[in-house]
Amino acid sequence: MRSERPDEEIRSKSRQLKKYEADTGIFVRDGESDEDAMDFFSPFGPILSRTRMSSEVIDRLNSFADGIVSPTEGMEFIVPEEQLHEGGHESFAHQASRSIARYLGYVDKVQMNEVRFDVVWMVSQYASTPSPVHFHSGDISGVLYLKVPQIHNEAQEELRTYISGRQAGYINFISGGKQQYSKSLISFKPAVGDFYVFPGWLLHGAEPFRGEGERRSLAFNAFVR
Ligand SMILES: [Fe+2]
């Protein structure tokens, strides 16, 4: 028998559970016409977002990094807190917080009160250096691309996937394995200004590249409430 509970209690419980329900929006529509359409849904699993940061943010972070990186050897270094807040509305902290708040609003249906950047670092890489698959700490992580290299024979590299050894410097997110009728990998080609937000626990790694120039990115771990 259904227990009689006050409406408010039911509403509050439903609100808490709603975040586990996927959007019923169509992922892909296949077919020549509406009558012939087959709609595909891809509702399960972790959610990633991509926004773009302004060129002011990119330029400021790049001038900071230019004074630190080596022109030949890759390295990782921490970005100091004050650097993140420089520029008011055109600061990294401001633009990243807005994107994280939008992410949480959509994914968890909650309004973000506060974001705390636990650690923010930059990665400078040259040809042939992979960033092995890993996960982060914290609730939310993100990556922002600041410089991208010129890939040798990119069309040739794109014949491969991450698993078959592509070397084009893409970022690859992994969730799951070889389950039938399911996806477990998504790869993105880095572009300057692209800012990805994803759950901190999600496995990801950057593949190596063959080519000229530096691949420079900024990554962070953040706690939200
Ligand atoms: Fe990472």
Boltz pocket constraint, residues with backbone or C-beta under 6 A from the ligand:
constraints:
  - pocket:
      binder: B
      contacts: [[A, 134], [A, 135], [A, 136], [A, 204], [A, 219]]
      max_distance: 6.0
